[in-house]
């Protein structure tokens, strides 16, 4: 029996034996697509926590919205993404007639992710955002609204800001991740309002 025939028989025998093992599938022999070659999209429900609102008052208020994510993996550890979002429900500031709306925003991030189990990752990312919103005082003549007068109208005064996020994801199905994250969306240098974002939703890699 020549060498080529013997090699073919040995290969067939090994494959047949392995096929009998529990959990073995021929697809195991195929290499998964490297993460560096993947892109992703995501949809998140987001809450906005506005802090240090008002002159010498420093109130806080919550609003809600949504975020759309489109990104890609640079390599097995780093990623870059674009985000677009906007508010659904305005933030009503306590003890005032002021409401703060985040009409829309766009963000760019670069980040790093690190696997903590076979199905979960932690990640952090840093970038920049452009925000467009509005502050509205329904009763501007009321004395209790005096500390918030500078917030009436365009909000924030400074539309561009540094942003950052930290998060955790879990692979719940093939290439589908459940995401939880939080971080700073923007700081308004004109009024000193800080706005943080907290989100949860799904991300799909392809």
Wavefront OBJ file of the C-alpha trace (Angstrom):
o trace
v 0.000 0.000 0.000
v 1.563 3.273 -1.009
v 2.080 6.240 1.346
v -0.753 8.405 -0.071
v -3.329 5.659 0.460
v -2.120 4.997 4.031
v -2.352 8.723 4.858
v -5.908 8.920 3.513
v -6.992 5.909 5.552
v -5.467 7.290 8.771
v -7.150 10.674 8.247
v -10.526 9.023 7.621
v -10.145 6.864 10.723
v -9.301 9.864 12.932
v -12.254 11.880 11.593
v -14.647 8.924 12.063
v -13.472 8.349 15.641
v -13.743 12.036 16.533
v -17.250 12.171 15.071
v -18.339 9.601 17.609
v -17.276 11.826 20.519
v -20.082 13.678 22.372
v -20.460 17.263 21.226
v -18.212 16.872 18.205
v -19.299 18.599 15.027
v -17.426 18.991 11.741
v -17.916 22.744 12.106
v -15.425 22.627 15.001
v -12.747 22.175 12.357
v -13.766 25.413 10.696
v -12.242 28.560 12.158
v -14.588 31.258 13.426
v -14.539 34.626 11.724
v -11.889 36.746 13.492
v -13.472 39.478 15.582
v -11.270 42.032 13.821
v -13.276 41.359 10.642
v -16.672 41.965 12.260
v -18.961 44.994 12.422
v -21.907 45.557 14.731
v -25.153 47.431 15.215
v -27.044 48.051 18.416
v -30.183 49.590 19.836
v -30.309 50.822 23.439
v -32.854 52.363 25.789
v -31.159 55.296 27.513
v -31.794 57.434 30.574
v -30.173 60.859 30.989
v -29.241 62.089 34.450
v -28.727 65.873 34.450
v -26.772 67.009 37.506
v -25.674 70.314 39.090
v -28.634 72.174 37.565
v -29.181 75.788 38.580
v -27.121 78.578 40.049
v -26.196 77.710 43.670
v -28.982 75.092 43.699
v -27.416 72.015 42.057
v -30.594 70.053 41.367
v -30.722 66.817 39.363
v -33.336 65.430 36.986
v -33.918 62.362 34.786
v -35.028 62.077 31.167
v -35.311 59.103 28.804
v -34.409 58.382 25.196
v -32.861 55.903 22.786
v -29.499 55.269 21.119
v -28.532 53.657 17.801
v -24.989 52.254 17.471
v -22.952 51.363 14.353
v -19.376 50.196 14.792
v -16.593 47.827 13.926
v -13.725 45.929 15.543
v -10.266 47.289 14.753
v -8.699 44.114 16.178
v -9.518 41.543 18.883
v -9.303 44.173 21.641
v -10.123 47.584 20.157
v -13.247 48.952 18.470
v -14.582 52.223 17.067
v -18.187 53.318 16.709
v -20.670 56.041 15.866
v -23.818 56.707 17.885
v -26.956 58.731 17.296
v -29.707 59.271 19.826
v -32.371 61.529 21.198
v -34.798 62.014 24.038
v -38.322 60.637 24.350
v -39.238 62.199 27.679
v -37.934 65.527 28.994
v -36.323 65.865 32.407
v -38.501 67.794 34.868
v -36.335 69.683 37.366
v -37.685 69.475 40.966
v -38.952 72.630 42.694
v -39.066 74.562 39.420
v -40.966 74.966 36.165
v -37.914 73.977 34.118
v -37.766 71.008 31.745
v -34.634 69.928 29.885
v -34.878 68.167 26.526
v -32.145 66.305 24.647
v -33.471 66.645 21.095
v -30.663 64.663 19.458
v -26.970 63.905 19.737
v -24.207 62.235 17.748
v -21.118 60.625 19.273
v -17.850 59.079 18.095
v -15.935 56.651 20.320
v -12.834 54.520 20.301
v -12.671 51.820 22.944
v -11.136 48.670 24.346
v -12.952 45.476 25.349
v -11.664 42.570 27.424
v -13.240 39.102 27.814
v -13.937 38.034 31.408
v -15.617 34.740 30.462
v -16.303 32.883 27.207
v -19.547 34.813 26.820
v -19.006 38.158 28.611
v -16.830 41.227 28.089
v -16.108 44.449 29.917
v -15.333 47.546 27.883
v -14.509 51.203 28.144
v -14.532 53.897 25.481
v -13.698 57.551 25.066
v -14.815 60.070 22.463
v -16.671 63.243 21.587
v -20.336 64.185 21.254
v -22.421 66.913 19.675
v -25.651 67.631 21.542
v -28.682 69.702 20.607
v -31.405 70.324 23.159
v -33.612 72.892 24.825
v -34.488 74.196 28.256
v -37.992 75.503 28.827
v -39.331 77.421 31.833
v -43.124 77.391 31.663
v -43.545 80.159 34.273
v -40.521 82.458 33.892
v -41.937 85.132 36.238
v -42.104 82.785 39.204
v -39.356 83.546 41.758
v -38.526 79.893 42.247
v -37.200 79.784 38.675
v -34.592 82.513 39.211
v -31.687 80.040 39.709
v -32.527 78.399 36.359
v -32.931 81.475 34.130
v -29.734 80.826 32.151
v -31.057 77.393 31.158
v -34.125 78.784 29.373
v -33.616 78.399 25.614
v -30.856 76.499 23.810
v -29.367 73.720 25.905
v -26.505 73.025 26.316
v -24.679 76.289 25.615
v -21.628 74.318 24.476
v -22.787 71.756 21.927
v -19.513 69.774 21.715
v -18.191 67.830 24.667
v -15.923 64.968 25.704
v -17.819 61.716 26.400
v -16.912 58.390 27.970
v -18.571 55.052 28.730
v -17.930 51.834 30.651
v -19.989 48.725 30.130
v -20.568 44.987 30.303
v -21.990 42.694 27.620
v -23.223 39.081 27.618
v -23.586 36.877 24.539
v -27.140 35.558 24.847
v -27.299 34.068 21.313
v -24.798 33.608 18.510
v -23.303 37.060 17.827
v -26.068 38.752 19.862
v -25.102 40.558 23.068
v -27.089 41.985 25.963
v -25.477 45.318 26.896
v -25.420 47.395 30.105
v -23.385 50.600 30.288
v -23.044 54.030 31.849
v -20.923 57.156 31.541
v -20.836 60.880 30.858
v -22.571 62.209 27.763
v -21.583 65.865 28.103
v -20.651 68.749 30.363
v -22.104 72.157 29.561
v -19.277 74.623 30.179
v -21.752 77.500 29.977
v -24.060 76.386 32.798
v -21.940 73.688 34.537
v -24.662 71.064 33.998
v -23.240 67.524 33.776
v -25.301 64.922 31.971
v -24.688 61.194 32.420
v -26.112 58.391 30.293
v -27.181 54.907 31.417
v -28.271 52.376 28.799
v -29.347 48.801 28.230
v -30.198 46.920 25.056
v -28.931 44.586 22.342
v -25.930 44.564 20.022
v -25.552 42.256 17.001
v -22.183 41.450 15.380
v -21.834 40.382 11.755
l 1 2 3 4 5 6 7 8 9 10 11 12 13 14 15 16 17 18 19 20 21 22 23 24 25 26 27 28 29 30 31 32 33 34 35 36 37 38 39 40 41 42 43 44 45 46 47 48 49 50 51 52 53 54 55 56 57 58 59 60 61 62 63 64 65 66 67 68 69 70 71 72 73 74 75 76 77 78 79 80 81 82 83 84 85 86 87 88 89 90 91 92 93 94 95 96 97 98 99 100 101 102 103 104 105 106 107 108 109 110 111 112 113 114 115 116 117 118 119 120 121 122 123 124 125 126 127 128 129 130 131 132 133 134 135 136 137 138 139 140 141 142 143 144 145 146 147 148 149 150 151 152 153 154 155 156 157 158 159 160 161 162 163 164 165 166 167 168 169 170 171 172 173 174 175 176 177 178 179 180 181 182 183 184 185 186 187 188 189 190 191 192 193 194 195 196 197 198 199 200 201 202 203 204 205 206
